[in-house]
Amino acid sequence: MAAKAEHFTGEKMVENESLHGALRKLEFVSIGLKAALALEEEEKKEAKLKVIELEYQLAKSISEAAA
């Protein structure tokens, strides 16, 4: 009976270690995805600012041409 319990405990330890390893991998991937998303959001903000700047320059050029 004790041998069965030890065997079962050993199996559960291996299963637990495997699940723990998978969880660490998922956490690592999650961190990478969050970093990529943050970078994408920053690039999106920069693009919006560039569009605003170009729209301003266009309006200014039109205003100067009309004057």
N, C-alpha and C positions, 0 to 999 in steps of 0.2 A: 504494500500500500504506500509506503514511504517513497519507494522508487517511482511509482506512478505520479505522486505529488511532485517530486523533484523534476521528473520529465515534463510534466505539465507546466511547472513554474519556468523551466528553461525555455519551453516553446513560447510562453507568454512574454518572457524577457526579450527573446529574439524578435517577436512580433512588435513589441513596444519600441525597441531600438529602430526597427525598420520604419515604423510610423513616425517616430521622432525625426529620423533622417528625411523622410518625405516632407514633413512639416517645415523643417529648416530650409529645404529647397524651395518650397512654396513661399516662405517668408522672403527669401532672397529674390525670387522672381517678382514678388509684390513690391519690394523696395525698388527694383529696377524699373518696373512699370510706373511707379509713382514718380520717379526721377524723370523718366521720359515724358510723362504727362506734364510735369512742371516745366520742363524745357519747351514743350510744344505750346503751352499757355504763354510762356514768356515771348516766344517767337510770334505768336498771334497778337500780343499786345504791341510789340514792336512794329508789326505790319500795319496795325490800325493807326498807330502814331504816324507812320510814314504816309499813309493815305491821307490823313488829316493835313499833314504838312504839304503834300502835293496839291490837295484841293485848295489850300490857302494860297499857294504860289500861283495856281491857275486863276483863281479869282482876282488876285493882285495884278497879274499880267493882263487880264481882260479889262480890269478897271483902268490900268495905265494906258492901254491901247485905245480905250474909249475916250480918254481925256484929251 
